[in-house]
Structure formats: structure tokens, C-alpha cells
């Protein structure tokens, strides 16, 4: 009976969803409502208005700057929630790395991780700094740094990796994404424009392109560093309990 | 033209290795035998595709990037396979043995 009821429910849901899908505008049609209103403006004038060759970066950091600022605030709030529940590791509590895994990491893996992590971080710097000219940007680069920290911590343990990125550094950089946005936004006010305007009325027109690019890169770097530190801190908060019990000897 | 053909052949070889690796991953009976075909995906498969792209692309700075990608792929894939295999071996994960097949098709 239960089976029949759930089967009927699934069939009804499928019919409803298929009906809705059938009524959707065809995919890729240039006459779709999504492609007729704001997209042409973005595609035609993004480079001229935002001075970023990568239109996506122009949209998320410039046209929709407020939206992205909200997003990075949400990421920061997520970290705050994680830390509120799990708690931050206290300084000096981690006495050493206790390898609790059944199999200790092999020399090959350790050597490879030590060799690769610098290159991964180099690549993420490349990704962040090229955000406005090629695919990439702060979010992606930050996630790559965070991923490299996850690899490093998995192999070498919390003790080693929290020595590489001390609590002080993390605590001061976690808000970098939000701070970068607010800094650039406030600078826009100083320059005589509105909050988060990249082109400042008080600066001569000829300076605008390079100014806009530098402000965009500043926001990108902020998002990258902030995102990386948020990921690292969440990871550390989650594995802290395992290693806090380490003997103080 | 000749370059396109060579590039296409390399990409096809790479795709073939991916198909074989995935089939092996699904069909092999235990971890160790599965590790064998699945590591071929990254090393032979992806590197053939990258070689094909390098031939297609010719001499340029992108070639250097492709070479780097291939190098890191080879290093990380081999390390990954080693880590999984070693860890499984140390944990005494049982080897697959051929079992007598009973009439209902299940192993004894």
C-alpha cells in the first residue's frame, strides 16, 4: 500500500514537472525572456563599462556588486555559525600531531604533497589575479587555496598546518572578502560616486580604466584570501576535537 | 590536416582508455583489481587527450601549460593510486578469490 502510494506520488510529481518543463521556452532560443532584457546590455557594453574582459567578472563584481557583497557576507556568516557551534581551537592547546589513522601516511605521499602544495597555491594566485581577463576569480582561487590546505592537513595533521597558517593570520584575514568590498565601496564614496561605484567622478576620465581594473583586482584578492581562510578555519574547527586530546608530552 | 588527424587519433585513444577504465571500475570484483583499471584513466587516458590537444595546438605558450598539466596529472594520479593501494593493503582488506557459483547465481 505504501509502495503504491509513493509510486502514485512520484508519477504525479513527474507528470507535473514534465508539464512545467514542456511549457518552458526552448533552450538557447535568442527570443527567450532571459536573453532579451539585460543580457544584450551586458554583452555589448560590459567591457566598455566595467573594463573587465571577462564579462562574468564584470557582472558579479560590478553590475551586481551588491549581490556579491551579500554572498560573501553569507559565507562569512557561515563561518561564524560553524565557529559558534564547534568553537575555535585555542592557541597552545594543540601539543603535537597524533596520527590516529590506522595507516600512517607514506613517505611518497608526504613528499608529493610537500612538492605539489606550493604549485597549487601558485596556480590559485594566478586564478585570482587573472579573474578580470580570463576564466577564474576570487571565489575559484580561494577555493583552490582552501583545497590545498585540506590536502596538507589531511596528510600532515592540524599541528603542522596550523603552524603554517597561525590563528592570528586566519582571524585577521577571514573577513577579507567582506572588508575588501566595503573598502572599495567606501572608496567609491570618497571618489564622489555612490557606494560601490568603480568609476569615480572626481578622477579624470583618462584614469578610469586602470582605476576600475585595480579596484576589481582588490576585490578579487579580498574574496580569494577571505574564502581560503574561511575554508581553512571551518576545516580546523571540524577536526580540532580529534587532536586536542593530544598528550602534552 | 595531417595534424588534425593525429590529434584526433590521440584523443580517441585517450577516450578509449577512459571507457576501458570506467568499465573496469564497474566490473572488477575487489578494490585492488579495480584500482588497476581506474588508474589508467588518468595516466594513459588523460595524457593521451592532452597529447592530442598539444599536437592540435602546435608550438605556443599553451603547449607549456599542457605539459605542466600532464606532469602534475601523472604525479598526482600515481601518488593517489599508491596511497589507496597501500592503505587498503595495510588495513588487510581481503583479496578477491574465485568462489564456487551456486545455482541461484550467488557466490557460496
Interface residues (C-beta under 8 A of the other chain):
Chain A: X102 X103 X105 X106 X108 X109 X112 X115 X116 X119
Chain B: X72 X75 X76 X79 X82 X83 X86 X87 X90 X91
